[in-house]
Amino acid sequence: MDLIRNCFPPNIIQANLQQYQTSIIYPGEEFNNITGEDPDDKNTWKVTSNWTNSTNILGLVVFSIVTGIAISLSEEEGIPLLRFVESVSVVMMKVTTWIIHLAPIGVLFLIASQILEMDNIAEEFGKLGWYFGTVMLGLCIHAFITLPLIYIICTRSLPFRFLANMANVYVTAFGTASSSATLPVTMNALEDKNGVDPRISRFVLPIGATINMDGTALYEAVAAIFIAQMNGIFPSIGQIIAISITATCASIGAAGIPQAGLVTMVMVLDTVGLPSESISIILSLDWLLDRFRTAINVLGDTIGAGIVAHLSKKELEEMTLKELKIEEEKALEEENDKL
């Protein structure tokens, strides 16, 4: 429901700064539970709403679609606004290019700071080795088998050149651990190196950066099962399926920012009846896994945009021809008027 609410922000300024979020206050969290109410009784829960400091990309996408339709219907009167938006896009791409050149230095210090914050690296990696290996195996299968296979089936072509052209995008995603921060780089690479039409990339990618969190969904499912086993609980097949579905749904609402999966991870644990405090077990390793799963999220976005561009090729060509004809007709009308 929060996902739907965020599609329609109160105003465009707030959508740039805040997201709507529903939260539950349990008895005991207020006034130290003086009333003695049972925290497990759902009738005593208070459902509240608040605004969290995060960019509401989904709301901006919906606003942009509505504005684009309005500009299209406005015809000549909407052209100045269209030119202004295109100019802003070009300028922001130039700024993004400068940031990309400085990215390697920033990535170096980001990773170094995370390593220094770990208390005992050898002991932590010893405990979480199997967990790390399982998550990485799942991400590798998804990245090198599942997604390329989907691309081959849909486009009838090999994805190697397409993926090689996006190498700097995956490095940026790994370094920033944010699909939203990588979004301008992804758009630029798709349009310049892979020839994807801007009408496709600028529609598909923002939605994908918000909703398409396949790497996060895989990570949360494995993490929930790992935490259950650490607590002496061994889920059945039915429970594993339920955890996977819950993790997939929760990942849709995750923000495209670093370690946003931890927030939805708590929701997954509460839903399947696991103690949310156990999430501290995986915190020491989450900074590294977050970078890998973000790269997989961005990979899924680029594959999706490539498939949509291939399937929409004929329609885009027809639209381009119509636009050219309209422009030619307008030019002829202007010449006739002058004559």
FINU-47926 format. One line per field, with one value per residue (C-alpha): residue in one letter; x, y, z; residue number from 1. Coordinates in steps of 0.25 Angstrom, whole numbers, always signed. Layout:
REM FINU-47926
rest <- [a;...]
u <- [X;...]
v <- [Y;...]
w <- [Z;...]
nr <- [NUM;...]
***
This chain:
REM FINU-47926
rest <- [m;d;l;i;r;n;c;f;p;p;n;i;i;q;a;n;l;q;q;y;q;t;s;i;i;y;p;g;e;e;f;n;n;i;t;g;e;d;p;d;d;k;n;t;w;k;v;t;s;n;w;t;n;s;t;n;i;l;g;l;v;v;f;s;i;v;t;g;i;a;i;s;l;s;e;e;e;g;i;p;l;l;r;f;v;e;s;v;s;v;v;m;m;k;v;t;t;w;i;i;h;l;a;p;i;g;v;l;f;l;i;a;s;q;i;l;e;m;d;n;i;a;e;e;f;g;k;l;g;w;y;f;g;t;v;m;l;g;l;c;i;h;a;f;i;t;l;p;l;i;y;i;i;c;t;r;s;l;p;f;r;f;l;a;n;m;a;n;v;y;v;t;a;f;g;t;a;s;s;s;a;t;l;p;v;t;m;n;a;l;e;d;k;n;g;v;d;p;r;i;s;r;f;v;l;p;i;g;a;t;i;n;m;d;g;t;a;l;y;e;a;v;a;a;i;f;i;a;q;m;n;g;i;f;p;s;i;g;q;i;i;a;i;s;i;t;a;t;c;a;s;i;g;a;a;g;i;p;q;a;g;l;v;t;m;v;m;v;l;d;t;v;g;l;p;s;e;s;i;s;i;i;l;s;l;d;w;l;l;d;r;f;r;t;a;i;n;v;l;g;d;t;i;g;a;g;i;v;a;h;l;s;k;k;e;l;e;e;m;t;l;k;e;l;k;i;e;e;e;k;a;l;e;e;e;n;d;k;l]
u <- [+0;+12;+17;+3;+3;+17;+12;+4;+12;+5;+15;+27;+36;+33;+35;+49;+52;+42;+35;+22;+24;+14;+19;+13;+15;+14;+9;+22;+29;+21;+21;+28;+15;+9;-5;+0;-5;-1;+9;+5;-10;-12;-24;-14;-5;-5;-3;+3;+9;+21;+30;+44;+56;+58;+55;+42;+46;+33;+25;+35;+33;+18;+19;+28;+19;+7;+15;+20;+6;+2;+13;+10;-5;-1;+6;+14;+11;+18;+30;+38;+36;+41;+53;+56;+55;+64;+74;+74;+76;+88;+94;+92;+99;+111;+112;+110;+122;+131;+126;+129;+144;+145;+138;+150;+156;+143;+141;+155;+151;+137;+142;+154;+145;+136;+147;+153;+139;+139;+144;+150;+150;+155;+145;+133;+137;+139;+124;+118;+126;+115;+105;+113;+116;+101;+97;+109;+105;+91;+95;+104;+94;+84;+94;+102;+91;+76;+77;+85;+76;+64;+71;+75;+60;+54;+64;+69;+83;+95;+96;+112;+114;+102;+107;+122;+117;+111;+124;+126;+111;+113;+126;+118;+107;+117;+124;+112;+103;+91;+83;+77;+91;+95;+83;+89;+101;+92;+84;+96;+103;+90;+87;+102;+108;+96;+88;+75;+65;+64;+49;+51;+63;+57;+44;+49;+61;+55;+44;+54;+63;+51;+43;+53;+61;+64;+78;+72;+60;+70;+79;+67;+61;+75;+78;+64;+67;+81;+76;+65;+76;+84;+73;+71;+59;+59;+48;+40;+39;+25;+32;+44;+34;+26;+39;+43;+30;+30;+45;+41;+29;+38;+49;+39;+37;+52;+58;+70;+80;+91;+87;+72;+70;+73;+60;+51;+59;+53;+39;+42;+47;+35;+25;+31;+32;+47;+53;+57;+69;+76;+79;+91;+97;+99;+102;+117;+116;+104;+113;+120;+108;+100;+110;+108;+93;+92;+101;+91;+79;+85;+88;+74;+70;+79;+74;+60;+62;+69;+58;+47;+56;+56;+42;+38;+47;+36;+27;+38;+41;+27;+26;+38;+33;+20;+28;+36;+23;+17;+29;+30;+15;+17;+30;+21;+10;+20;+26;+12;+8;+21;+17]
v <- [+0;+9;+7;+11;+23;+28;+28;+40;+50;+62;+71;+70;+77;+67;+55;+60;+59;+49;+36;+32;+20;+13;+8;+0;+5;-7;-6;-4;+5;+17;+21;+8;+0;+6;+0;-14;-17;-30;-26;-39;-34;-28;-20;-12;-8;+6;+8;+22;+28;+37;+43;+38;+45;+38;+42;+37;+32;+25;+38;+45;+35;+36;+51;+51;+42;+51;+63;+57;+53;+68;+73;+64;+68;+83;+82;+95;+102;+90;+91;+102;+93;+81;+88;+93;+78;+73;+84;+81;+66;+70;+78;+68;+57;+66;+67;+52;+50;+58;+50;+37;+41;+43;+30;+21;+30;+30;+15;+13;+21;+15;+1;+4;+11;-1;-11;-2;-3;-18;-23;-37;-39;-54;-58;-51;-57;-71;-71;-65;-72;-82;-71;-62;-73;-77;-63;-61;-74;-70;-56;-62;-72;-61;-52;-61;-71;-67;-52;-55;-67;-58;-48;-58;-64;-50;-44;-56;-51;-52;-42;-42;-29;-23;-26;-22;-8;-7;-10;+4;+3;-9;-4;+9;+1;-7;+5;+13;+2;+10;+7;+21;+28;+19;+23;+34;+26;+14;+23;+29;+16;+10;+21;+24;+10;+1;+10;+9;+19;+30;+28;+14;+16;+28;+21;+7;+10;+19;+9;-2;+5;+6;-7;-17;-22;-37;-37;-32;-42;-53;-48;-46;-60;-66;-57;-61;-76;-74;-66;-77;-88;-80;-79;-95;-94;-102;-97;-107;-106;-98;-89;-86;-83;-74;-67;-65;-59;-50;-46;-43;-34;-27;-24;-16;-6;-5;+9;+10;+14;+7;-4;-1;-17;-17;-9;-19;-30;-27;-28;-41;-47;-41;-47;-61;-61;-59;-50;-37;-35;-47;-37;-33;-46;-42;-27;-29;-35;-27;-15;-25;-33;-20;-16;-29;-29;-15;-19;-30;-21;-11;-23;-27;-13;-12;-26;-21;-8;-16;-26;-15;-7;-19;-22;-8;-5;-5;+3;+13;+14;+17;+27;+34;+34;+40;+51;+54;+55;+64;+73;+73;+77;+88;+93;+93;+100;+111;+113;+114;+124;+132;+131]
w <- [+0;+3;-11;-17;-8;-12;-27;-24;-15;-10;-18;-26;-16;-5;-15;-17;-2;+5;+4;+11;+21;+30;+43;+55;+70;+79;+94;+102;+92;+98;+113;+116;+115;+127;+123;+123;+110;+102;+91;+83;+83;+69;+75;+83;+72;+67;+52;+49;+37;+35;+24;+23;+17;+4;-11;-15;-29;-32;-30;-39;-50;-49;-49;-61;-69;-66;-69;-82;-87;-84;-92;-103;-103;-102;-116;-119;-106;-98;-107;-98;-86;-93;-98;-84;-78;-89;-86;-71;-75;-83;-72;-62;-70;-71;-56;-55;-65;-55;-43;-51;-53;-38;-34;-33;-22;-14;-15;-10;+3;+4;+5;+14;+24;+24;+27;+38;+45;+46;+60;+56;+41;+42;+52;+45;+31;+38;+44;+31;+20;+16;+17;+8;-2;-3;-6;-16;-23;-24;-30;-40;-45;-46;-53;-62;-66;-63;-68;-80;-84;-83;-92;-102;-102;-104;-114;-121;-120;-110;-99;-98;-105;-99;-85;-88;-92;-78;-70;-64;-60;-51;-45;-41;-35;-27;-22;-19;-14;-19;-32;-31;-31;-43;-51;-59;-62;-67;-76;-82;-85;-90;-100;-104;-105;-107;-116;-107;-110;-99;-99;-94;-85;-78;-75;-72;-63;-53;-50;-50;-40;-31;-33;-39;-27;-32;-25;-12;-12;-14;-2;+7;+5;+8;+20;+26;+24;+30;+42;+45;+45;+54;+64;+63;+53;+40;+31;+23;+8;+9;+19;+10;-2;+8;+12;-3;-7;+5;+2;-13;-9;+2;-8;-17;-6;-3;-6;-16;-6;+1;+11;+9;+9;+24;+26;+18;+24;+38;+31;+25;+39;+46;+35;+36;+52;+53;+64;+57;+66;+59;+48;+55;+51;+37;+39;+38;+24;+19;+14;+4;+0;-2;-13;-21;-20;-25;-37;-40;-38;-48;-57;-57;-60;-72;-77;-76;-83;-95;-96;-96;-107;-116;-114;-117;-128;-139;-131;-128;-143;-147;-136;-141;-156;-151;-143;-156;-165;-155;-155;-170;-171;-161;-169;-182;-175;-170;-184;-190;-180;-183;-198]
nr <- [1;2;3;4;5;6;7;8;9;10;11;12;13;14;15;16;17;18;19;20;21;22;23;24;25;26;27;28;29;30;31;32;33;34;35;36;37;38;39;40;41;42;43;44;45;46;47;48;49;50;51;52;53;54;55;56;57;58;59;60;61;62;63;64;65;66;67;68;69;70;71;72;73;74;75;76;77;78;79;80;81;82;83;84;85;86;87;88;89;90;91;92;93;94;95;96;97;98;99;100;101;102;103;104;105;106;107;108;109;110;111;112;113;114;115;116;117;118;119;120;121;122;123;124;125;126;127;128;129;130;131;132;133;134;135;136;137;138;139;140;141;142;143;144;145;146;147;148;149;150;151;152;153;154;155;156;157;158;159;160;161;162;163;164;165;166;167;168;169;170;171;172;173;174;175;176;177;178;179;180;181;182;183;184;185;186;187;188;189;190;191;192;193;194;195;196;197;198;199;200;201;202;203;204;205;206;207;208;209;210;211;212;213;214;215;216;217;218;219;220;221;222;223;224;225;226;227;228;229;230;231;232;233;234;235;236;237;238;239;240;241;242;243;244;245;246;247;248;249;250;251;252;253;254;255;256;257;258;259;260;261;262;263;264;265;266;267;268;269;270;271;272;273;274;275;276;277;278;279;280;281;282;283;284;285;286;287;288;289;290;291;292;293;294;295;296;297;298;299;300;301;302;303;304;305;306;307;308;309;310;311;312;313;314;315;316;317;318;319;320;321;322;323;324;325;326;327;328;329;330;331;332;333;334;335;336;337;338;339]
***
